Amino acid sequence: MPYVNVKITREGGTTREQKAQVIKGISEVLRDVLGKPLSATFVVINEVELEDWGVGGLPVEDYRRQAGEKS
């Protein structure tokens, strides 16, 4: 029984329909590639506040600012 946990930031206002598409797509990939039944596949989407997300040792907003300066 596959369990997939998807974490995204809350920014951008992900809609219910978009989340449904993500759940469906991930479940279908596991079915098609690994033969896992849809009925036994669990997909959980967690939305995380942007201030609670980090990358490259920095809060994501600082990382993006720094990356923008390098471009």
C-alpha positions in Angstrom: 0.0 0.0 0.0 1.8 3.1 -1.2 1.7 6.3 0.9 2.9 9.5 -0.8 3.2 12.8 1.1 3.3 15.9 -1.1 4.4 19.1 0.6 3.7 22.5 -1.1 3.8 26.0 0.1 0.5 27.8 0.7 1.4 30.6 -1.8 -0.5 30.8 -5.0 -3.8 29.5 -3.7 -3.7 25.9 -4.8 -7.3 25.0 -5.7 -9.3 21.9 -4.7 -9.3 20.9 -8.4 -5.6 21.2 -8.7 -5.1 19.1 -5.6 -7.5 16.5 -7.1 -5.4 16.4 -10.3 -2.2 15.9 -8.3 -3.7 13.1 -6.3 -5.1 11.4 -9.4 -1.8 11.8 -11.4 0.4 10.4 -8.6 -2.0 7.5 -8.0 -2.1 6.7 -11.8 1.7 6.8 -12.1 2.1 4.3 -9.2 -0.6 2.1 -10.9 1.0 2.3 -14.3 4.7 2.0 -13.3 4.5 -0.3 -10.2 1.2 -2.0 -10.7 -0.2 -0.6 -7.4 -4.0 -0.5 -7.2 -5.7 2.9 -7.0 -7.8 1.6 -4.1 -4.6 0.9 -2.0 -2.7 4.2 -2.8 -2.8 7.0 -0.3 -1.8 10.5 -1.3 -1.6 13.3 1.3 -1.0 16.9 0.4 0.3 19.2 3.2 0.3 22.9 2.6 3.1 24.6 4.5 3.4 28.3 5.3 6.0 30.0 3.2 7.9 31.1 6.3 8.2 27.5 7.4 9.9 26.4 4.2 13.7 26.6 3.6 16.1 25.8 0.8 19.9 26.2 0.6 20.1 26.9 4.3 17.8 29.9 4.0 14.1 30.7 4.4 12.7 30.3 0.9 11.9 34.0 0.5 15.6 34.9 1.3 16.8 32.2 -1.0 14.6 33.5 -3.9 15.9 37.1 -3.3 19.5 35.9 -3.4 18.9 33.8 -6.5 17.2 36.8 -8.2 20.3 38.9 -7.5 22.5 36.3 -9.2 20.4 36.3 -12.4 
